[in-house]
């Protein structure tokens, strides 16, 4: 249980830092000056986050989300 | 009646038709759309009018301030999936259909807790539903022609649309008495609506970026130049405050788990747990796509429309500006879809809570007080739920008229999110932590909800009364530190973040603190085990804790008949008895206690877990479960689980041992076969000269007088030659046996390789001359010194060279190459060569003999085998390669 929860917390923090840090810290001052760049940069990170989730979902179905017959 | 009214009517007819078709022909539908995709699209009921209209409004003000609402679910998706799988199992096992039932069941089927949760949800979500109704009427008014009295027209439209939505929800949300049954038609309709709103959003975004403006770059450039020129204001950067962002992401993520509509589509309507795994990344992808054009549309709206224009309507305005009827119709229907989907699912979920956790428990309690069985409700439960839906939608309708006019979609959405997040500690904590108690859940929800009302609701009603305004401005009793918008005067907290921070912090701390200082009842402990260890409960051999009680079959049947058709009640009881081998004794005073538990589960699906528990306890004399018994069973289950794990480990070890034994057995078989083969070959090889010796000896013995001296000498010479061949063979076998047994000790000495090669050349010279074969040696100019068993190495190269002589046609080359670490000695001939598949077997004993197809020169076939063993003893690898264009090369690597 703790291992599963720790994995989730790690993923949450990873995604949070990955997206939140650049958006709130790096782009705060540049949003009105370069909205297009901010948007593109942000969309790329979001897609990467979805890729991470896809990878996680493959692992998790075996460990975190065991199917009924296991 | 204008064209959009017709379109609206047709759209509602289409939704009814889809729901009907899906209910009847879901298997056929699944051939075209996978159930996993329908599941993911139904989760998109999360994207309401708030997403459709409100996100653009928010983006127009703040830039990317709309994102936390979508990043929250994206980040929390792994936890949500983990919880959903647990909830799906618990709900299937205990026939739970809504969140208030789930929380109530987790904390020992507490009726008061269930009622509290239901009440909080209804209070927290009605404003949210009201905003959706507002969005529907905004959409309708937008496409309507100019009216003399627009407000009256809006009210009329609002009322009509509210009634149609209520009708749809009532028909497809409560078709059967048992709320645990799936609403396939409804879910497919929600999935369809999710597609409509996504396509509409993407099409407008595409038109704005590439139709209205030449490219997204041109759009952004124009915005930047106008901001720099001071024609329009830059974005409000305060909305990107890191702490505010974190809190908004957190509350959105928690709301995603605790929203009743998300629970309805993700848990209650789930048909297959594997769909949850897919949704982990597919749902964030949907969120990504629907947000792709939010910022471009918001920026375009600010460039094209005046500052007074409501940014929430940018999407509709652009659709109208495009002058494309189809796009306008699609955007209009997308807006309706976003709002209707949310209203319908949320209303169904809330109505279930209202009836299961508030109305039915009250009715059961009254029946119990009157000391009689509840009167037959039959289809009455369905009508009760329908009435609940109507009540909720009408409450939302009145709220919209009285209050919501003054609020933006986004602000109401967030306030509702914070309200539903107050269930998160009790819900998530209850699913993952066994020690959470009923008192803690009750206290934490009360505390969190109170702070929510104090910080976020009170400030919105400041203008309603001077007293409220006084409290909001200066704090209660003038204590500034208790001001609802900034409790304790914490810096960097806007009013919303202040509400989120304080309500959730107090809520979590209360839940943990009270749990640590209060004790669970036996019922709670039993349910805590069942919820938290849901993956482990099916331990084979473990005793399951069940309530034991006595009630007659007739009583149970009568109880079920209060809610189901008598025929169905009978069928359910009969099927269960048959499955579990229970003999139904109709006249007996008490039936099997499993029948009582089964009846309770059936009733749970209809009236909720708490009411069902109450009803069953009123008709059966059940023994109270002792706390020690719960602990004993938990301990026993743990022991059985541990024993099972040990057995699994042992089985796995035994399997491994058995596999190893099999492998060893196989090897022994091969060795045995090799031994037999070896004996056959050796005896054959020995018998050939022996036969010859014996035949010649007999001839000489029997016919001594016939042969002259020369002939006798010739025969005797042959006998000696054959004897030598036998001796050689035997000594080679003995040598090989000594090498293989590891009994031979190498006699190491240092020597010069050139000298060894010269000796070898001299030794083989007669053979070379006899076969007229040229032999060339290529040695480096430097001195090559080896440390090895000289005699044995001589033997190796002698064998290799004599072997080459046997097969070579014209010449043999011996190359010695040296680098810093190794010496490579190769002997190449121009003979027939060795087939690639035999390059390994060539070193086997009696290789020549076993390969009859070889053009076999003389020899026992032991030479190469002996050479290989000698080189193995030295740890010098040997390999065979093909020599181009023909012949073979034997290469020996000597590590220095």
HADDOCK unambig.tbl for C-alpha pairs under 7 A between the chains (distance, minus, plus):
assign (segid A and resid 8 and name CA) (segid B and resid 78 and name CA) 6.17 0.50 0.50
assign (segid A and resid 8 and name CA) (segid B and resid 79 and name CA) 6.17 0.50 0.50
assign (segid A and resid 12 and name CA) (segid B and resid 75 and name CA) 5.40 0.50 0.50
assign (segid A and resid 12 and name CA) (segid B and resid 76 and name CA) 6.55 0.50 0.50
assign (segid A and resid 15 and name CA) (segid B and resid 75 and name CA) 6.24 0.50 0.50
assign (segid A and resid 16 and name CA) (segid B and resid 75 and name CA) 6.92 0.50 0.50
assign (segid A and resid 24 and name CA) (segid B and resid 240 and name CA) 5.45 0.50 0.50
assign (segid A and resid 24 and name CA) (segid B and resid 241 and name CA) 6.49 0.50 0.50
assign (segid A and resid 24 and name CA) (segid B and resid 242 and name CA) 5.60 0.50 0.50
assign (segid A and resid 28 and name CA) (segid B and resid 237 and name CA) 6.18 0.50 0.50
assign (segid A and resid 28 and name CA) (segid B and resid 240 and name CA) 6.58 0.50 0.50
assign (segid A and resid 32 and name CA) (segid B and resid 224 and name CA) 6.65 0.50 0.50
assign (segid A and resid 32 and name CA) (segid B and resid 234 and name CA) 5.53 0.50 0.50
assign (segid A and resid 32 and name CA) (segid B and resid 235 and name CA) 5.99 0.50 0.50
assign (segid A and resid 33 and name CA) (segid B and resid 224 and name CA) 5.65 0.50 0.50
assign (segid A and resid 35 and name CA) (segid B and resid 220 and name CA) 6.44 0.50 0.50
assign (segid A and resid 36 and name CA) (segid B and resid 217 and name CA) 6.77 0.50 0.50
assign (segid A and resid 36 and name CA) (segid B and resid 220 and name CA) 5.86 0.50 0.50
assign (segid A and resid 50 and name CA) (segid B and resid 281 and name CA) 5.70 0.50 0.50
assign (segid A and resid 50 and name CA) (segid B and resid 284 and name CA) 6.54 0.50 0.50
assign (segid A and resid 50 and name CA) (segid B and resid 285 and name CA) 6.60 0.50 0.50
assign (segid A and resid 53 and name CA) (segid B and resid 280 and name CA) 6.40 0.50 0.50
assign (segid A and resid 53 and name CA) (segid B and resid 281 and name CA) 5.29 0.50 0.50
assign (segid A and resid 54 and name CA) (segid B and resid 280 and name CA) 6.93 0.50 0.50
assign (segid A and resid 54 and name CA) (segid B and resid 281 and name CA) 5.04 0.50 0.50
assign (segid A and resid 57 and name CA) (segid B and resid 277 and name CA) 5.59 0.50 0.50
assign (segid A and resid 57 and name CA) (segid B and resid 278 and name CA) 6.88 0.50 0.50
assign (segid A and resid 57 and name CA) (segid B and resid 280 and name CA) 6.03 0.50 0.50
assign (segid A and resid 61 and name CA) (segid B and resid 277 and name CA) 6.01 0.50 0.50
assign (segid A and resid 64 and name CA) (segid B and resid 82 and name CA) 6.43 0.50 0.50
assign (segid A and resid 65 and name CA) (segid B and resid 82 and name CA) 5.94 0.50 0.50
assign (segid A and resid 65 and name CA) (segid B and resid 85 and name CA) 6.57 0.50 0.50
